[in-house]
Amino acid sequence: MDRKLTTILVADVVSYSRLMAADEAGTLASLNGLRSELIEPKIAHYGGRVVKLMGDGTLMEFASVVDAVNFAVDVQRTVADHNEPVPEDRRIQFRMGINIGDVLVDGDDIYGDGVNVAARLEGLADPGGICISETVYEHTRNKLDVPVNQLGEQEVKNMARPLRFYRLLLDNQPTDGQRARKPAPPRLEQARGSIAVFPFDSLSPDPNDAYIADGIASEIINMLSRVPDLRVASRSAIFNSRTQDGDIWDMVHEHQFRYVLTGNVRHAGNRLRVIAELTEAASRSQLWSNTYDRDLADVFAVQEEIAAAIVVAFGGEFLRAEWQRVRAHATQNLGAWGLVQKARALNLPVNRDAIDEALQLARQAVDLDPAYAGAHACLASVLMQRVVSGFSEDADADRAGALEAVERAAELSPNDPAVQRTLGKIWSNCGQHARAVGALRRAVEIAPFDFHSWGRLGRTLCYGGNPEEIKEGQAVLDRILASAPNHPMVNYWLYFKANACLREGRAEDAARAARKSVEMQPGYAGAWVTLANALGQMGQFDEARDAMGQARKANPALTPEHLFEQIQIAGGGDAAHAEQALSGLKAAGLL
């Protein structure tokens, strides 16, 4: 028999036995329809051929590895669109695995380890997903507009050596929590290529320019978080206070980061000077340092140069094409970028004046640069924050505006983790729980060290009412609270945890978490309301009324009636769910 090198693709129907048991004739008709109407024309278009059908499985080969991967992406996206009107329990989904390997040729059939590896990769894929071998990844890494997540080495049955494989992150990845493997919240552990990026110090005489320094560091983190094989954690993932050098190194060594990026920014007139330094943590030896003097409008070029220099210092080849794709979605209008940075900073204190100013800035950013996804996402976030905080004069209009803005952001930059996180926030507050969870799972897949997204995912899982999701959400929140106890979002995570405890009937645990939250941020009305609710459930009615008084003092608009309405909407319109969620306030006579 002859041998040849070829690209092998194996596809298999997810839950085929269950589908056949439920409706044998209907399943066969649907599968044959998909094959003849959708899949076979695409096989011809991409220059592939069907080697053989194996029940619900298909073995294919392609002359071009790029064509094989493009075929797989095209088919999975097309099938996902086809499945939209189909009930979830009747949908036909495929898993796909792709490998390049040497095969034996026997007539029209092919055999060998190359085929076996593709089959193993198919079994590792998610429903609706694609897994590729390391060889396929190396051949396609600069030629596809699809983000890739390296999943490391897996021990695979009947394989002598562990198999290194990669997952393609598709828009249609499952959003109902039924993934074969849910990503675990990260621990801040050392890995090859792990780097801690600290907020850059602002040396400008004007303290209001600090947002420029923080924004530059954040943009670098966002870019590096998309680079395969590089684990990135910002300084905010470790602690949020600006400490002395000795404390910094204690923290770096405690969490075993291999590299540290530090820097400072000086802004004078229209000139910007950025100094960046890359250091090896273990030896504290400087690997690289550089100074960038630029016009302020060139801040984006500075960010890219710093990121590129880090790649050189690591001595490895990273996905330059991926960076170019990321940069294509970032604004080239400094005014819009600066406005978004300011708006994001203003959106966290949750008071009416700050949110009104943030809204004005976000709208200005959208007007200045309509193609900047971050501006639309920021606008959506601020509009929804205005609704949930009780500051909106027309809640329905603001909610609709938030949906429109975030969906526009997703159109512009679907693989931006911050956009996916904002989608999750908006959809959750509009009662679209499953879509919210799906978007947030996507966010943490794209950027596994984005603790902000993990916190939002934990919160959303806990608010859905499904006991398994609540359990998972609690685990997520507990993990990030343990891993990043000084993160600037900790008080919000404690607030989320307190509400989750209430959902499970653990009022004392809820009160404990809520007290910690208000100790960290006494002006956050939401945490005071949750504390009042927990105390009411515990029968401590006087203390509950005192806590509610603190909530009203912090935000007079956040009334129990407003909270009831927001919880009812988020719960899909279920008034009984809202009553149960606020039972402590009712017991204390506050609702």
Number of C-alpha atoms within 10 A of each C-alpha: 6 9 13 10 12 19 25 28 32 27 26 22 19 19 15 19 12 13 19 14 10 13 11 13 11 13 20 15 11 13 16 13 12 17 14 11 11 16 20 15 11 18 21 12 11 18 14 21 14 17 15 13 12 10 9 15 17 16 20 21 23 21 15 16 22 19 18 24 28 18 21 27 21 15 20 24 17 15 19 20 12 14 15 10 9 11 8 10 10 16 20 22 21 26 23 30 29 33 32 25 20 18 21 17 14 11 8 8 13 22 13 13 14 21 27 18 25 26 22 22 28 25 21 23 24 22 24 24 26 29 31 27 22 18 15 21 24 9 13 16 18 14 12 13 12 18 17 22 20 17 13 12 12 13 11 15 9 9 13 8 11 12 17 16 24 24 21 19 19 19 18 17 21 21 17 14 14 10 16 12 10 11 12 14 21 16 13 22 13 17 13 11 16 19 27 26 23 24 22 24 19 21 16 18 11 11 9 10 16 19 17 24 21 18 18 21 25 19 16 19 24 19 22 25 21 25 20 18 18 16 22 26 24 25 26 21 24 21 17 17 11 13 9 8 9 9 11 17 17 11 15 22 14 12 16 19 25 21 25 24 23 18 20 20 24 20 22 14 7 9 13 20 19 23 17 18 17 25 19 16 19 13 9 13 11 13 14 16 17 13 15 17 16 16 15 17 15 15 22 19 14 22 20 18 15 21 18 15 16 20 18 12 14 14 9 11 8 19 16 14 14 22 17 12 16 17 16 14 17 19 20 18 16 17 14 23 25 15 22 27 23 19 27 19 13 20 23 16 13 20 19 17 13 15 24 19 15 27 25 14 25 30 21 18 28 23 14 18 20 18 20 24 27 30 33 29 30 30 31 32 28 27 29 24 25 24 22 20 22 20 21 19 10 11 16 11 13 19 23 15 16 28 23 15 24 29 22 20 28 20 13 20 22 18 22 22 25 26 30 28 29 30 28 29 27 29 22 25 23 23 20 18 24 17 18 28 28 21 27 29 28 27 27 24 20 23 26 23 21 24 25 20 26 27 27 27 27 29 27 26 27 28 22 23 16 11 13 12 18 22 15 17 26 20 17 24 26 17 19 23 20 11 19 20 17 17 21 17 18 22 25 22 25 26 27 28 29 28 28 29 22 23 20 14 14 16 24 17 17 26 27 16 24 30 22 18 25 22 13 15 15 16 18 24 27 25 31 27 27 30 35 31 33 31 25 26 24 17 14 16 21 13 15 28 21 14 23 26 17 21 25 18 14 18 20 14 19 20 18 17 11 15 21 17 16 20 23 21 18 21 22 16 15 14 15 10 17 19 16 12 23 25 19 27 25 16 18 21 12 19 15
